[in-house]
């Protein structure tokens, strides 16, 4: 396998991973929005203890979301690097 073919395969694999994490980011972002909406709409009904539990889970979900954002940025950087390397190969 030529170095160009290897880089092209690496790029394709990385693009697939990038798409996966983008979908996860969207899914998790929607979940955060829904959880915030639920907390705000039903705060009086749920009581302080249950709301505290929801807020704790929401904080953990936000941390996961931030980790995914960081992962996406790192993958995007690697994608840019691989594309540049691939363009340099004749």
N, C-alpha and C positions, 0 to 999 in steps of 0.2 A: 504494500500500500504506500502510495507516495505521501510526502509530507503535506501536500495540498489536500489530498483526500482525507488524511487523518484530521487536519484542522477543520475541514468541512464537516466531518462527522462530529467532532467535538462541538462545533458551533450549533449543529442541529440538536444535539443532546442538550446543550445549555439553553437553547431557545425553548425547548419543550419544558425544561425545569422552570424557566422564567414564566412561561404561560401558566404553569401549575400554581406558582406562588402568587401570580396576579389574581387568579381566580380565588385563591384562599384569602387574599387580602380583601377582595370585594365581599366575599361571603362573611368574613369576620366583621368587616365594617358595617354591613347591614345588621348583623347580630348585635353589635354595640348600639346602633341607632334604635333597634327594636327594644333592647333592654332598657335604654334610657327613657324611651317613650312609656314603657310599661311602668317603670318606677315613678315617673312623673304623674301618670294618670291614676295610679292606684296607691299612692303613698299613704293616704289617710286610711285606706281599707286594710292594707297589709300590716300596719303596725311598725313600730320603731325597730324591733329585733329582726324582723323579716327583711325590712328595707336595708338594714345594715348588712345583712347577708348578701342581698342583691348587689349592693354597692361594692362589697369586697370582691365578689365574682366579676363585677364590671371592671374593677381596677386590674384584676388578673388578666382579663380578656384584653384590656388596653395594652398591657405589657406584651402579650402575645402578638398583638397587632403591630406594635413598634418593632418587635424582633423580626417579623415578616417584612416590614418596610426596609429594615436594615439589610436583610437577606436579598431583597429585590435590588436594592442599590448596588450591593456587591456583585450580584449576577450581571446587572446591567454594565457595570464596569468591565467585568470579564468578557462580556459579549462585545463591547466596543474594542477591547484589546484584540480579541480573536479576529474580528472583522478586519481590523487594521493589518494584522499579520497576514491574513488570507489575501488581502489586496496586494501585498508586497510580493507575493509569490507569483511568478509568471505562469 
